[in-house]
Amino acid sequence: MTENDNYLHLMVDLPSDVSRRCVAGDLEGARRLITRYLDAGCELPLRCRLNAELDRLRRLESNYPYDRATAIALVRQEWPDFTEAQFDALVDAQRIDWRYINGEERYLASFLTSLRLYPKDAPGLKQTAEDHTKRDNILRRMEEEGEISALITLKAAIRPNQSARGKAVQAWLPIPAQCPQQSGIQILSATEGYTLAPEDTQARTIYWESRERDSFEVTYRYKFRAEYVAPFTLPWDGQQPLFYTGEWLPHIAFTPYLRTLAERLTKDLDTPVEKAYAIYNWVTENVDYRHQPSYVLLDNIADTCAKDLRGDCGVMALLFITLCRIAGIPSKWQSGLSVHPDSAGCHDWCMFYAAPHGWLYADPSFGSGARRNLEPHRRRHYFGSLDPWRMVANSAFQTPLSPADPCFRHDPYDNQLGEMTVDGVGLLGSEMERTVETLEFTLL
């Protein structure tokens, strides 16, 4: 068991006095009571839950760094006549995420980036015009030709912000995994002393441990093939397998609310494609994109997303997966990078199974974004198909690295930019420099 396994027990309720202090943002009081419970001894599930809560508490303030005055001042740098009443309205409309910390409301570090996505609600913020002509042409070409491939070379690196030379350092960087979309995976160069996880590892990595080095990098190449599928043209043989249809607690949980929602959405529908499309439509039409804090700070992700109607790419993917599984449709996770000729960044999406064809793809957050930007054709594209701008490193949510990280990871659920420990302590994202650079992107 590693420290990250504590997060498998988030479904265990905290003792009521601890819960009240956490909700009130009394961080020191919550820590004090948690320590008392741990010292007194308790059953393993509760001990794990309390350990996870201690880790969550240490991350909270860095995720929500701004007090009210600072948050309003940040908006006014671009929108000088922005009022406090407007700020309160955006908070009440869930456009700005907040938590109570030490007796006051504190606001998410990336709240301003989320606000830019909704110019009607925040008209005074600066917007960057985007030209989607190339993107739209590629999606059109996919649909006309049936598929499109890209040869992609990326360089990834990781190091601590503070020198760790002479200390025991472990580092993991994600690399392409074996999956239907990727082939010809090559490691072109890497810092010496590495270990490669097998290509079919659920969270594939290249790994180092050293006392002489604290900076590591890898350059790899792979071919990505994006197939276009029109799901409603596929035959159905009346059969559906039962794999990938169960819960995966704590976040893929069949709660009463989600069971009721899934039943309503799929009522009177027969085929898995019809049911999955009804679920995809509901998610992409109702859930707004919003930057999230570290996922470790989120409770029961799929259920919360369905009620709050907000989330980022991974949150929406987990909601789609959970609703599909409740409806008897096999569904699973994929994640890694969104890759373009001039950039690469983190991204999550999902897969669903339609017999006898097999696995199809869905990208709910791209679908939600297409709805927000009045692009119905693009929204339909991301039900059944993806695009050539991907690197797949992970095929499961909340799965161990290889070898397993013994310490609390920056992200115990997903691995998109890498993880690092120094002398047995896992580093948070703010304590590492992690980069990904596109060296080659050639459409074939």
Backbone torsions as a table, in degrees:
resi	resn	phi	psi	omega
1	MET	NA	134.7	176.1
2	THR	-108.1	170.1	178.4
3	GLU	-59.1	-32.1	-178.7
4	ASN	-65.7	-23.8	178.9
5	ASP	-66.4	-18.3	175.2
6	ASN	-57.6	-29.7	-178.2
7	TYR	-74.7	-6.4	173.6
8	LEU	-74.7	-8.9	-172.9
9	HIS	-111.6	23.6	-179.3
10	LEU	-68.3	-15.7	177.9
11	MET	-75.3	-13.1	177.5
12	VAL	-76.1	126.9	180.0
13	ASP	-68.1	140.2	172.8
14	LEU	-70.7	153.7	169.3
15	PRO	-54.1	145.1	-170.6
16	SER	-60.3	-36.5	-179.0
17	ASP	-70.4	-35.2	175.7
18	VAL	-66.4	-44.8	-178.7
19	SER	-59.1	-44.0	-178.8
20	ARG	-61.9	-40.1	179.9
21	ARG	-69.6	-36.0	178.0
22	CYS	-65.2	-45.6	179.6
23	VAL	-62.3	-38.1	180.0
24	ALA	-76.8	-8.1	-179.3
25	GLY	77.8	19.3	176.9
26	ASP	-85.0	83.1	-172.6
27	LEU	-65.6	-45.3	-178.7
28	GLU	-67.1	-40.4	177.2
29	GLY	-62.9	-41.2	178.4
30	ALA	-64.2	-43.6	178.6
31	ARG	-61.5	-41.7	-178.3
32	ARG	-61.6	-44.8	-178.6
33	LEU	-70.7	-38.4	178.0
34	ILE	-60.8	-44.8	178.5
35	THR	-60.0	-39.3	179.4
36	ARG	-63.1	-44.1	178.8
37	TYR	-64.4	-41.6	-179.4
38	LEU	-66.2	-41.0	179.5
39	ASP	-66.2	-32.4	-178.6
40	ALA	-76.9	-17.9	-178.3
41	GLY	90.0	134.7	178.4
42	CYS	-155.9	168.5	-177.1
43	GLU	-65.4	154.7	-173.4
44	LEU	-53.5	-47.4	-178.7
45	PRO	-57.9	-41.8	179.1
46	LEU	-70.9	-37.7	177.7
47	ARG	-60.6	-42.5	177.6
48	CYS	-63.8	-41.9	-179.7
49	ARG	-62.8	-40.7	179.7
50	LEU	-68.2	-38.7	177.0
51	ASN	-63.8	-40.4	177.2
52	ALA	-63.4	-39.3	-179.1
53	GLU	-66.6	-37.2	175.1
54	LEU	-59.8	-41.5	178.6
55	ASP	-66.8	-39.7	177.9
56	ARG	-63.2	-40.1	-179.2
57	LEU	-63.4	-35.1	-179.2
58	ARG	-71.9	-17.2	-179.2
59	ARG	-94.7	-16.3	-166.6
60	LEU	-61.7	-49.5	-174.0
61	GLU	-64.9	-35.0	179.4
62	SER	-72.1	-26.1	176.8
63	ASN	-78.4	-28.9	-178.5
64	TYR	-124.6	75.5	-170.4
65	PRO	-86.1	-15.1	-168.3
66	TYR	-101.6	131.0	168.5
67	ASP	-81.3	176.6	-174.2
68	ARG	-59.3	-48.3	-177.3
69	ALA	-61.2	-41.7	-179.0
70	THR	-67.6	-42.1	179.9
71	ALA	-61.6	-44.6	178.9
72	ILE	-65.2	-38.6	179.2
73	ALA	-63.3	-37.1	178.7
74	LEU	-63.5	-41.6	178.0
75	VAL	-66.0	-41.6	-176.0
76	ARG	-68.9	-16.9	174.5
77	GLN	-60.2	-29.4	178.5
78	GLU	-108.4	-25.4	-173.3
79	TRP	-128.9	79.9	-168.5
80	PRO	-59.6	-32.3	-176.8
81	ASP	-94.6	16.6	176.5
82	PHE	-62.9	130.4	-174.0
83	THR	-104.3	163.6	176.5
84	GLU	-65.9	-33.3	177.6
85	ALA	-64.6	-39.3	176.5
86	GLN	-64.9	-39.4	177.5
87	PHE	-60.6	-47.1	-179.7
88	ASP	-62.0	-38.3	179.7
89	ALA	-65.0	-38.7	178.4
90	LEU	-68.6	-36.7	176.3
91	VAL	-64.7	-46.4	-179.2
92	ASP	-64.7	-30.0	178.9
93	ALA	-83.6	5.8	179.6
94	GLN	64.7	22.8	174.3
95	ARG	-79.5	-22.0	179.6
96	ILE	-123.5	122.6	-177.5
97	ASP	-87.1	142.8	-176.8
98	TRP	-149.4	162.1	172.1
99	ARG	-142.2	153.7	170.5
100	TYR	-78.3	127.0	175.7
101	ILE	-137.5	118.9	178.4
102	ASN	51.8	45.6	171.4
103	GLY	85.4	4.2	178.6
104	GLU	-141.0	157.2	176.0
105	GLU	-72.3	132.1	175.9
106	ARG	-123.2	148.7	-167.4
107	TYR	-116.5	146.4	-173.9
108	LEU	-58.2	140.3	-177.1
109	ALA	-57.3	-34.9	-175.6
110	SER	-102.6	23.2	-176.0
111	PHE	-61.5	-34.3	-177.3
112	LEU	-67.4	-37.8	178.2
113	THR	-64.0	-40.4	177.2
114	SER	-63.7	-41.1	-178.1
115	LEU	-61.3	-33.1	-177.9
116	ARG	-63.1	-22.7	-178.8
117	LEU	-70.9	-12.0	-174.3
118	TYR	-127.7	73.8	-175.2
119	PRO	-61.1	-25.1	177.7
120	LYS	-68.4	-32.9	179.8
121	ASP	-85.4	-25.4	-178.3
122	ALA	-132.7	65.8	-173.1
123	PRO	-66.9	-17.3	-178.4
124	GLY	-85.9	-5.8	179.5
125	LEU	-83.9	148.3	-179.3
126	LYS	-70.2	138.6	178.5
127	GLN	-118.1	145.6	176.2
128	THR	-105.8	119.1	179.9
129	ALA	-68.0	137.6	-179.8
130	GLU	-121.0	138.6	176.8
131	ASP	-100.5	112.6	-176.9
132	HIS	-99.9	16.3	-176.2
133	THR	-60.9	-47.9	-178.9
134	LYS	-63.7	-43.1	178.7
135	ARG	-58.4	-48.7	-177.9
136	ASP	-64.4	-36.8	178.6
137	ASN	-65.3	-37.6	179.1
138	ILE	-67.5	-44.1	178.2
139	LEU	-62.9	-38.6	178.1
140	ARG	-65.5	-41.2	178.7
141	ARG	-63.7	-41.3	175.9
142	MET	-54.9	-46.7	-176.0
143	GLU	-69.8	-32.4	179.5
144	GLU	-76.8	-40.3	-174.4
145	GLU	-95.7	-13.5	178.4
146	GLY	93.5	-21.3	177.7
147	GLU	-168.3	163.4	173.6
148	ILE	-151.1	142.6	-178.0
149	SER	-123.4	158.5	177.4
150	ALA	-138.4	141.5	171.5
151	LEU	-97.4	120.8	-169.4
152	ILE	-126.2	134.0	173.3
153	THR	-123.8	126.1	-179.5
154	LEU	-124.8	151.2	173.7
155	LYS	-122.0	123.0	179.8
156	ALA	-118.1	148.2	-179.3
157	ALA	-146.3	155.7	178.8
158	ILE	-149.4	140.7	174.7
159	ARG	-160.3	157.3	176.1
160	PRO	-77.3	154.0	177.0
161	ASN	-67.3	-33.4	176.6
162	GLN	-107.3	137.8	-177.3
163	SER	-54.5	136.3	178.0
164	ALA	-122.4	20.7	178.2
165	ARG	-57.9	134.0	-179.8
166	GLY	88.7	-9.3	177.2
167	LYS	-99.1	164.5	178.5
168	ALA	-78.8	110.6	-176.0
169	VAL	-113.6	134.8	169.7
170	GLN	-121.2	141.8	-179.9
171	ALA	-144.4	139.1	176.8
172	TRP	-127.4	130.0	170.9
173	LEU	-119.5	136.6	176.9
174	PRO	-70.7	143.8	176.8
175	ILE	-136.9	165.0	-175.8
176	PRO	-60.1	138.3	180.0
177	ALA	-107.4	162.8	175.1
178	GLN	-68.7	126.7	177.7
179	CYS	-163.8	167.4	-175.8
180	PRO	-59.0	-26.6	-174.8
181	GLN	-86.0	-20.1	-169.6
182	GLN	-114.5	141.1	177.5
183	SER	-149.5	170.1	177.3
184	GLY	59.4	37.1	-177.7
185	ILE	-71.2	124.9	-178.6
186	GLN	-132.9	136.8	168.5
187	ILE	-91.8	111.4	-176.7
188	LEU	-83.0	-37.4	176.6
189	SER	-161.7	156.0	179.4
190	ALA	-163.8	153.6	172.3
191	THR	-55.0	136.5	-174.0
192	GLU	-63.7	158.2	176.4
193	GLY	86.4	19.0	-174.7
194	TYR	-88.1	162.7	172.5
195	THR	-126.9	130.4	179.1
196	LEU	-97.0	133.2	170.5
197	ALA	-73.5	150.9	176.4
198	PRO	-55.3	152.4	-175.0
199	GLU	-62.6	-25.2	-178.1
200	ASP	-94.9	12.0	177.2
201	THR	-64.4	139.3	-175.7
202	GLN	-65.1	-30.6	173.1
203	ALA	-128.8	88.0	-170.0
204	ARG	-78.3	136.1	-177.6
205	THR	-140.6	162.9	161.0
206	ILE	-108.6	136.4	-167.0
207	TYR	-128.8	143.2	174.0
208	TRP	-133.3	152.5	163.6
209	GLU	-139.9	136.3	-171.3
210	SER	-161.5	155.4	166.7
211	ARG	-110.8	-12.2	-177.8
212	GLU	-92.4	-27.0	-176.2
213	ARG	-121.0	151.5	170.7
214	ASP	-134.3	11.7	178.7
215	SER	-130.5	131.9	-173.2
216	PHE	-138.7	147.6	179.1
217	GLU	-149.9	159.8	178.0
218	VAL	-147.2	142.1	172.7
219	THR	-118.8	127.4	-177.3
220	TYR	-137.0	158.1	179.4
221	ARG	-130.7	147.8	177.1
222	TYR	-159.0	163.4	174.6
223	LYS	-106.7	131.0	178.2
224	PHE	-114.2	127.4	-179.1
225	ARG	-113.8	121.1	178.7
226	ALA	-109.0	115.8	-179.9
227	GLU	-96.8	138.2	174.8
228	TYR	-93.6	129.1	178.7
229	VAL	-129.1	130.7	171.6
230	ALA	-95.9	98.1	-167.9
231	PRO	-58.0	-33.4	-175.0
232	PHE	-77.5	-5.5	174.5
233	THR	-90.6	-6.1	-176.7
234	LEU	-81.0	141.9	175.8
235	PRO	-73.8	159.7	174.2
236	TRP	-128.6	130.8	-176.4
237	ASP	-95.3	9.3	178.1
238	GLY	81.4	2.4	-178.2
239	GLN	-115.0	147.4	172.5
240	GLN	-140.7	131.8	177.1
241	PRO	-71.5	165.9	-177.2
242	LEU	-104.6	-1.1	178.3
243	PHE	-71.6	155.6	-179.6
244	TYR	53.9	40.0	176.0
245	THR	-123.1	9.6	-179.3
246	GLY	-101.0	175.9	175.3
247	GLU	-74.3	155.2	169.9
248	TRP	-137.4	86.2	-173.5
249	LEU	-69.4	147.5	16.3
250	PRO	-97.4	-5.8	-168.1
251	HIS	-105.1	-23.6	171.3
252	ILE	-98.7	81.7	-171.1
253	ALA	-121.2	132.4	-178.1
254	PHE	-86.0	74.9	-177.8
255	THR	-74.2	160.4	176.7
256	PRO	-55.3	-40.2	-179.7
257	TYR	-62.6	-45.4	-178.0
258	LEU	-71.4	-33.8	176.0
259	ARG	-62.1	-44.3	179.6
260	THR	-64.2	-43.3	179.6
261	LEU	-63.2	-47.3	-179.3
262	ALA	-62.1	-40.0	178.7
263	GLU	-63.2	-42.9	179.5
264	ARG	-65.3	-43.0	-176.1
265	LEU	-67.7	-31.0	-173.6
266	THR	-107.0	4.7	-179.4
267	LYS	-58.6	134.9	177.3
268	ASP	68.1	10.1	175.1
269	LEU	-98.7	146.3	-172.3
270	ASP	-105.7	-52.3	-170.7
271	THR	-87.0	155.6	176.9
272	PRO	-61.7	-33.0	179.1
273	VAL	-67.1	-43.0	178.3
274	GLU	-61.0	-43.3	-179.0
275	LYS	-67.2	-45.0	179.7
276	ALA	-63.4	-36.8	-179.7
277	TYR	-68.8	-38.0	176.8
278	ALA	-62.3	-40.1	177.9
279	ILE	-67.1	-46.7	179.0
280	TYR	-58.4	-44.8	179.7
281	ASN	-60.0	-44.7	-178.2
282	TRP	-63.9	-44.9	-179.3
283	VAL	-62.8	-49.1	-174.5
284	THR	-73.4	-23.5	178.9
285	GLU	-86.3	-22.5	-171.2
286	ASN	-114.4	-25.9	-176.2
287	VAL	-96.0	122.7	177.3
288	ASP	-88.7	144.3	177.1
289	TYR	-71.7	133.3	176.9
290	ARG	-148.8	131.5	174.8
291	HIS	-58.6	144.4	-174.9
292	GLN	-115.1	158.1	168.4
293	PRO	-72.1	-178.7	173.1
294	SER	-51.6	136.0	-175.7
295	TYR	-58.6	-25.6	179.7
296	VAL	-62.5	-18.5	179.6
297	LEU	-87.9	-1.4	-177.3
298	LEU	-98.5	139.4	177.5
299	ASP	-102.9	136.6	172.7
300	ASN	40.6	69.1	-164.4
301	ILE	-55.9	-49.4	-175.7
302	ALA	-64.3	-46.8	-178.9
303	ASP	-63.2	-43.4	-179.9
304	THR	-63.7	-41.1	179.1
305	CYS	-61.9	-41.2	-179.5
306	ALA	-63.8	-30.1	-179.1
307	LYS	-88.7	-41.6	-177.8
308	ASP	-80.4	-23.3	-179.4
309	LEU	58.8	42.7	173.8
310	ARG	-151.7	151.9	179.1
311	GLY	171.9	170.0	174.8
312	ASP	-102.4	-163.9	-172.2
313	CYS	-61.4	-44.7	-178.7
314	GLY	-70.3	-37.7	179.4
315	VAL	-64.3	-45.1	177.9
316	MET	-65.0	-38.9	178.9
317	ALA	-61.6	-42.7	180.0
318	LEU	-65.4	-35.9	176.9
319	LEU	-65.6	-45.9	178.5
320	PHE	-60.4	-46.2	-179.5
321	ILE	-59.5	-46.1	-176.5
322	THR	-64.9	-46.2	179.4
323	LEU	-63.8	-39.8	177.2
324	CYS	-62.1	-45.4	-178.5
325	ARG	-63.6	-40.4	176.5
326	ILE	-59.2	-37.3	-179.4
327	ALA	-81.1	4.2	178.3
328	GLY	83.2	15.0	179.8
329	ILE	-101.2	117.6	177.6
330	PRO	-56.6	133.9	-179.6
331	SER	-151.0	146.0	-178.7
332	LYS	-151.5	174.2	-170.5
333	TRP	-92.4	145.4	161.8
334	GLN	-139.1	145.7	178.0
335	SER	-160.1	168.3	179.7
336	GLY	161.8	-110.2	-175.5
337	LEU	-131.4	148.4	163.0
338	SER	-95.9	121.4	-168.7
339	VAL	-118.6	132.6	176.0
340	HIS	-132.6	166.0	-177.5
341	PRO	-56.4	-27.6	-176.5
342	ASP	-116.6	6.4	-177.0
343	SER	-166.4	165.3	173.5
344	ALA	-150.9	140.1	-179.6
345	GLY	-149.8	170.2	-175.1
346	CYS	-70.4	145.4	176.2
347	HIS	-160.2	149.1	178.4
348	ASP	-130.0	148.3	176.1
349	TRP	-154.9	-162.2	-174.7
350	CYS	-153.5	173.3	-179.3
351	MET	-129.8	151.3	171.5
352	PHE	-139.2	156.2	-170.4
353	TYR	-110.3	128.2	177.0
354	ALA	-127.1	103.6	179.2
355	ALA	-71.1	145.5	1.8
356	PRO	-91.6	4.2	-175.8
357	HIS	-64.5	-47.8	-178.1
358	GLY	119.6	-149.0	-174.7
359	TRP	-77.4	134.2	171.8
360	LEU	-119.6	172.7	-173.8
361	TYR	-120.2	153.9	173.4
362	ALA	-144.3	138.4	176.6
363	ASP	-125.0	85.4	-174.5
364	PRO	-60.8	-35.9	-177.8
365	SER	-70.4	-37.3	174.7
366	PHE	-66.2	-36.6	176.6
367	GLY	-64.9	-41.6	176.9
368	SER	-63.3	-42.0	178.0
369	GLY	-63.8	-37.4	177.9
370	ALA	-65.4	-39.7	175.6
371	ARG	-62.9	-43.4	-179.5
372	ARG	-61.1	-35.1	-177.1
373	ASN	-97.0	13.7	176.3
374	LEU	59.1	50.9	179.2
375	GLU	-124.7	74.4	-175.1
376	PRO	-61.6	-33.7	-179.2
377	HIS	-66.7	-42.3	178.9
378	ARG	-66.8	-36.1	177.3
379	ARG	-61.1	-42.0	178.9
380	ARG	-67.6	-34.0	-178.5
381	HIS	-58.3	-39.7	-174.4
382	TYR	-84.1	14.4	164.1
383	PHE	-108.3	101.8	-178.4
384	GLY	112.2	-31.0	-174.2
385	SER	-134.8	162.3	175.0
386	LEU	-117.1	-127.4	-179.1
387	ASP	-161.9	172.8	-178.0
388	PRO	-83.9	5.7	-174.4
389	TRP	-98.3	63.2	-174.0
390	ARG	-141.6	155.6	162.3
391	MET	-135.7	120.0	-177.8
392	VAL	-97.0	118.1	175.4
393	ALA	-112.2	-25.0	-170.8
394	ASN	-128.9	136.5	178.8
395	SER	-119.7	11.6	177.5
396	ALA	-152.4	150.7	178.3
397	PHE	-94.1	138.6	178.0
398	GLN	58.0	56.7	178.0
399	THR	-120.5	148.7	-176.0
400	PRO	-66.8	154.8	170.0
401	LEU	-76.4	176.5	179.8
402	SER	-128.4	111.5	-6.1
403	PRO	-69.8	163.1	-176.7
404	ALA	-61.5	136.9	176.1
405	ASP	-75.5	119.5	-176.8
406	PRO	-74.9	-16.9	-174.1
407	CYS	-103.8	165.4	173.0
408	PHE	-58.4	121.3	178.0
409	ARG	-79.1	157.9	170.0
410	HIS	-55.0	-44.0	177.3
411	ASP	-133.7	99.1	-178.3
412	PRO	-74.9	-1.2	-177.1
413	TYR	-102.5	-34.3	-170.9
414	ASP	-144.2	158.6	178.6
415	ASN	-136.5	103.6	-177.2
416	GLN	-115.8	-31.5	-178.0
417	LEU	-123.3	-7.8	175.9
418	GLY	114.7	163.2	-179.1
419	GLU	-134.7	157.4	-178.2
420	MET	-152.5	142.3	170.9
421	THR	-123.4	149.2	175.9
422	VAL	-131.4	119.5	-178.0
423	ASP	50.0	44.2	173.8
424	GLY	78.0	15.9	177.8
425	VAL	-123.5	125.0	178.6
426	GLY	-72.9	138.2	-179.5
427	LEU	-89.1	141.4	172.5
428	LEU	-80.4	166.2	-177.8
429	GLY	-57.3	-36.3	-179.4
430	SER	-71.1	-12.2	-179.0
431	GLU	-100.4	3.4	-179.6
432	MET	-128.8	154.8	167.0
433	GLU	-108.8	117.1	-177.6
434	ARG	-126.5	125.7	-175.2
435	THR	-132.3	151.1	171.4
436	VAL	-135.3	130.1	-177.5
437	GLU	-125.5	132.5	175.1
438	THR	-83.5	117.9	178.3
439	LEU	-96.5	-29.5	-178.6
440	GLU	-150.5	134.4	173.0
441	PHE	-145.9	101.9	-175.3
442	THR	-121.2	115.9	174.8
443	LEU	-74.0	135.1	-175.2
444	LEU	-102.5	NA	NA
